[in-house]
Amino acid sequence: MASLTRQEIAWAASVGIDASRAEWLAACPKFTRWDYEKKPAADRNLWKNGRFYFLRMERRGFNYLERLSTDLDEARKLRDARIAQINLNTTNK
């Protein structure tokens, strides 16, 4: 368990978390879910629903979906062509 300072324990108590729970939370990894930046670039912006692969992007709070193909390789080609057409750069940083 990670040892917390008195100030951190006092803050945890002020928000209703006991000291043992606060220590457990501090010991957890910082990122516990699949992060967008960690997703392989080969499948970025591809979403499968049923048989079809979709191009899925979120821009300015708007989700953009476009049905691509049932074949993964063809869907990747169509996705790359569509991204080039709308001039978006989605490479890993």
C-alpha positions in Angstrom: 0.0 0.0 0.0 1.1 3.5 -0.7 1.7 5.6 2.4 -0.2 8.9 2.4 0.6 12.1 4.1 -1.6 13.4 6.9 -2.9 16.1 4.6 -4.0 13.5 2.0 -5.7 11.4 4.7 -7.4 14.5 6.0 -8.7 15.4 2.6 -9.9 11.8 2.0 -11.8 12.0 5.3 -13.3 15.3 4.3 -14.8 13.7 1.1 -16.0 10.6 3.0 -13.2 8.1 2.2 -11.6 6.3 5.1 -7.8 6.0 5.3 -7.5 2.3 4.2 -9.6 3.0 1.1 -7.6 6.1 0.3 -4.4 4.1 0.5 -5.9 1.4 -1.8 -7.0 4.0 -4.3 -3.5 5.6 -4.3 -1.9 2.2 -5.0 -4.1 1.7 -8.1 -2.6 2.3 -11.6 -3.2 5.8 -12.9 -4.8 4.5 -16.1 -7.1 1.5 -15.7 -8.9 1.4 -19.0 -8.0 1.2 -22.6 -6.9 4.7 -23.5 -7.5 6.3 -26.9 -3.8 7.1 -27.3 -2.8 3.4 -26.6 -5.1 1.9 -29.2 -3.2 0.4 -32.1 -3.1 2.8 -35.0 -4.2 0.1 -37.4 -7.7 -0.1 -35.8 -8.2 3.5 -34.7 -11.6 5.0 -35.6 -12.9 1.6 -36.6 -15.9 0.3 -34.8 -17.6 -3.1 -35.4 -21.3 -3.5 -35.0 -22.8 -6.7 -36.2 -21.3 -7.6 -39.5 -20.1 -4.1 -40.5 -17.2 -2.0 -39.7 -17.9 1.7 -39.2 -15.7 4.8 -39.4 -16.3 6.5 -36.0 -15.0 9.9 -35.1 -15.9 12.4 -32.5 -15.4 16.0 -33.4 -16.6 19.0 -31.3 -19.0 16.8 -29.4 -20.6 15.3 -32.6 -20.2 11.6 -33.3 -19.7 10.8 -37.0 -20.5 7.3 -38.2 -20.1 6.0 -41.7 -20.6 2.3 -42.6 -17.6 1.0 -44.4 -17.5 -2.8 -45.1 -17.8 -6.3 -43.7 -14.1 -7.0 -44.4 -11.5 -5.6 -42.0 -8.8 -4.9 -44.6 -11.3 -3.2 -47.0 -12.7 -1.2 -44.1 -9.2 0.0 -43.2 -8.6 1.1 -46.8 -12.0 2.9 -47.0 -11.3 4.5 -43.6 -7.9 5.8 -44.7 -9.3 7.2 -48.0 -12.1 8.9 -46.1 -9.8 10.5 -43.6 -7.5 11.7 -46.4 -10.5 13.1 -48.2 -11.6 15.2 -45.2 -8.0 16.0 -44.4 -7.7 14.8 -40.8 -4.5 13.7 -39.1 -5.1 10.9 -36.7 -1.6 9.7 -36.0 -0.3 8.8 -32.6 1.3 11.6 -30.7 
